């Protein structure tokens, strides 16, 4: 089973956000592996709970940061966070009701809600942070040393590399 691999393609170039995204991907990969190995429902419940809890933590951190820096796209991003939290809860309910969940279903779900969110929303936030810093405005989020190649208004890549787990 393929797991999600961290790459510069999904990096937003802001340490605070990237480190939390890496943790979300690590937990998501744990879930993918558990489903693939046919682990018991209790194990799956624990892992998806961990994913849900860390997602809420991450979204709260992002929302606090957006408020602090007066990010103009905050309301759209908060609406997206609400939608994503509902999606995770619905997925968790599907698992609880023991509906058919395969490793591919998990991979598709995680890719759709996590990776596409990063590419569509979090890159805009990171771009705003870098623009503010360029204007000399102090922001607590630490910027990564490597800038992403997609800082312009071009479309994000369609799919992340899911070929192998990061070592």
N, C-alpha and C positions, 0 to 999 in steps of 0.2 A: 504494500500500500504506500502510495506516495504521501509524503508529508509536506507541509509548507516550509519553504526555505527562505530565510531572511536574505534580502539582497538590496543593493543600492537602488534598484528599481522601485522598491516600496519604502525606502527611507524618505522621510520628509526633511532631513537635515537639521533637526532640532533635537538635541540629546534627550531632554526630558520626555518628549513625545516618542522618539524612537525607542528608548529603553523600555517604555511601557508597552509599545507595540510588540517588541521582541518577547516580552513576558506573555502577552496575549497569544502570540503565535506558539510559544513553548507549551502553554496550557492547551491550546487548540490541537497541537500535535499529540499531546498526551491523550486527548479525547479520541482522535483519529486512530491512534494505536490501540487504545482500549477496545474500541468497536471492532477494529480489524481482528484482534486476537480473540474476539467473542467473550470478553470479560463479563462477569456477572453484572446484573443490573445495578447492584449497590455500588460497584466500582464506577460504572458509567455515571450514576447519580452524583457521586462525589466529584468527579472530574468536571461534569457540566456545571455543578454548583460553584466550583472554583472558577470556571470560566465566566460564569454570570457575575460572581462577586467581584472579580478583578475588572471586568468590563465596567461595572458601576463605579468602581474606584477610579478607573482611568477616565471615564466620561466626566466624573466630578472634577478631577484635576484639570482636564481640558476646559471645562466650563468656568472654573475659577480663574484660570489663566486668561481666557477670552474676556471675562468681565474686567479683570485687572488691567488689561491692555486696551480695553474698549474696542474689541474686534467687531467691525461692522457686520460680519457674517454670522455673528453669534446666534441670533434667533433661528436661522436656517439650520445651523449645526446642532443646536439643542433639540429642534424638532426631529432631526435625523437620529440623534441619540435616543430620544424617546421611542422612535420607531424600531431602532435596533434592539433596545431593551425588550420591547414587546416581542420581537422576533425570537430572541433567545428564550424568553419565557414560554412562547408557543412551542419551540423546539424541545424545551425541557418537558413540557406537558405531553408532547408526542412520545417522548421517551418513557415518561411515567405511565402512560396508557398502553405501553408495550406495542406501539404500532411498529411496523417494519422499518427498522433503521439499519442501513448498511454503512460500511466505512465510506463508500463513495458518496452517500447521502450527507454524511458528516463533513467530508471534504468540500463538497459543493456548497453546503450551508455556510461553513466557516469562510470559504473563499468569497462567497457573495457578500456576507455581511461585514466581514472584517477587512479584507483586502480592498474591496471596492470602496469602502468607506474611507480608508486611508488615502487611496488614490484620488477620490473625488472631493473629499472635504478637508482632510487634515493637511494636504499639500497647500491648499489655499491659506489656511491658518499659518503654516510655516512661512509661506511667501510674505504674508503680512508682517510676521515677526521680523523677518530679515529686512523688510522695507523700513520698519520702525527703527531697527538698529542702525541702518544706513543713515537715517536722519539724526542719529545721535541719541535716540530715546532708549533709556535703560530698561531692559526687560529681563526678568529672572530666568526664563527658559534659556538653557545653554545651547548654543548652536553647535552642531556637529562640525568636525573639521572638513569632512567631505560634503560639498554642496551637491544637491541632486541635479541631474542634467535636465530635468523637466521644470525649471523655474519659470519659464515663459508660459504664456497662455495656451500652449499646445495641449492636445488631448493626451491623457495618461495612457500608458500601455494597456492593452486589453486584458491580458492575463499575466499573473505573476508566475515565476518559476516554482513549480511544485514538484520538481523531480527528485529532490533528496533533502534529507534533514541536515541542518547546519551542525557541524562538528563542534 
